[in-house]
Amino acid sequence: MQDEHQGFDTEAVHAGSEPDPHFGAVSVPIYQSSTFAFDSVDQGAGRFAGTESGYIYTRMGNPTVAALEEAVALLEHGHGAIATSSGMAAISNVFFTYLEANSHIVGTDSVYGPSRVVVEKYFSRFGVESSFVDTSQPDNIKKAIRPETVMLYIETPENPTIRLTDIAACVEIARENGLLLVVDNTFATPLLQRPLELGADIVVHSMTKFLNGHADVVAGIIVTSTEEQWARLRRALNHHGGCIDPHQAWLVHRGLRTLGLRVRQAQENAIAIAEFLRQHPAVEWVRYPGSPDYAQRELAERQMEGPGAILCFGVKRGLEGGRKIMEAVNLATLAVSLGGVETLIEHPASMTHASMSTEDREAAGITDNLIRLAVGCENTEDLIADIGQALETLV
């Protein structure tokens, strides 16, 4: 474990990366093994009983995976972490662990579509009820809480509306009502926002995005603030699966080492692109925490250490205009996901959030003309030129 007072980039490079004790390998070895041998029957019994440390079976733990978990826990300033096979596996494991029959969850209305659908469609079969509200307004959260509410689940910045939710305010609400506060920190990353430091209980990430950063891995992670939470979530994942493959874990750990470099470059690009879009006649509005007219600018500056690399904007001529723009770009790639070194552009209403009803989408601010731009690490001038030529088709 590294010194917690070291800089972020130092931690990202070295966390979980102690030289291999067997051969001195600087890169963490890939332990591509499903099972691990015991020296004796007593040792095997001790590992199963939890009285002796060591590995048993990769679904329950693996040295390569453990190195990644140590690194992310350190960057998030958490107690421990649990890596999973996808972001949705991480989110579902949190729900599976804490949502009991007839319990209730309050969540962000424009949260990542599948995060909402898994509660409304699947957990509802077991009596779990949900209220998804605009959590950028704390009063909405307070009004939605019931006696049976057990969890407050927020995503900030929200996907894809880029609204913010005040984490500190949510901590206060959660404590007053005995709720578990879970924060999806995928968009901000621990470089720009650390919810556990603000009092949140659990953080989840789709490591597919910024933490890996190269659009070649699907993975997720849960970071906890206490040992009790970690142990409970670990037991649940051990039983219902969803573990990450060691090779995938190694790829994410490798990508994590350049997280600060990548996010800062993408953020610089996003700042410049947002300003360009604000002045373009074909653009009706821009929503980005780094823009001077961003409605929640004060909260962004208080809660985050930078505005991030994701923005959304609305173009003239609604859905037709949006389709035209996305089909006219050459450098930006028309694809879902985000957080890679390449810039991606997508239309949430017909893609990532199509599983939501039209009524729910509109209530969450996911309009037909909303375009989400996940900015990558290309040259700023090239990105602006590409987006500019696409916008000219609407002028």
Secondary structure, 3 states (H helix, E strand, C coil): CCCCCCCHHHHHHHCCCCCCCCCCCCCCCCCCCCECCCCCHHHHHHHHHCCCCCCCECCCCCHHHHHHHHHHHHHHCCCEEEEECCHHHHHHHHHHHHCCCCCEEEEECCCCHHHHHHHHHHHHHHCCEEEEECCCCHHHHHHHCCCCEEEEEEECCCCCCCCCCCHHHHHHHHHHHCCEEEEECCCCHHHHCCHHHHCCCEEEEECCCCCCCCCCCCCEEEEECCHHHHHHHHHHHHHHCCECCHHHHHHHHHHHCCHHHHHHHHHHHHHHHHHHHHCCCCEEEEECCCCCCCCCHHHHHHHCCCCCCEEEEEECCHHHHHHHHHHHCCCCEECCCCCCCCCEEECHHHCCCCCCCHHHHHHCCCCCCEEEEECCCCCHHHHHHHHHHHHHHHC
